Amino acid sequence: MSAHALEDARPWTASELASVAMDGMTARPPRPVEVPNRPAESWDDTVVIVRVYNEAPVVGGVIAELVAAGLSVIAVDDASTDTSATEIDKAGAFRVSHPINMGAGGALQTGFEAALLLTDARYIACFDADGQHQVHDLVGMIAKIREGYDVVMGSRFLEGDGPTQMSPLRRVILRTAAKLLNRGGGVKLTDAHNGLRIVARHVAADVQLTYAGMAYASQLEQHLTRPEYRVVEHPVHILYTEYSKSKGQPLLNSINILTEVAAHRVTHWGRK
């Protein structure tokens, strides 16, 4: 069964997913929404996770663009209080809903578990709901992982200053965070906390996220950069729109990323 063989249009809750996992049952994947003039299904091996928390103004357009490109989408509604759930359903994603807010890490963990339970997709991608990520970058990353990689991570810094527009201070902070993250063994990354990623199914099955807030990303990088994995970065263009900046992308957020990466590294060193 492909990633597009999504059968049950009714949204699921996270507790229902947990029940399926505990009972050892085979979940019925959700049904695809019929989209006029949908392109040939060239991405049947991939499912995209979109974490959503109060993104009603933009999430419909983000998901609709992914669906129009021929991609299956599982959207995790992290207890939004606006009309995000309605926009998700209209745009054609399969929705899993949290009854309470679990934070970015909890929503992504639910997304991985849903993708593993509800599809047999070979690859599971992560895509932001706020319009920062671009579909053509994801398509390039799908082509890359098909070359035999286990993990492909987006990077804003593979092309020097690159097309991503950000302040010099933000650039310095994120580069510093990447250097901190790279301390010790394993894969060396040029970008820190870039949410555009794609992993092979066996990698997603081993991910267990327990951190809340932005700190989950440091824990995720630790899972994804194991020495036994083939990992590569792919150049991406992040769009810092006025909307995305208003939702948590100001300079302070970059400083928080740096602080949390540093704290993660200190904790990690202390356990050795």
Disulfide bonds with the S-S distance in Angstrom:
none
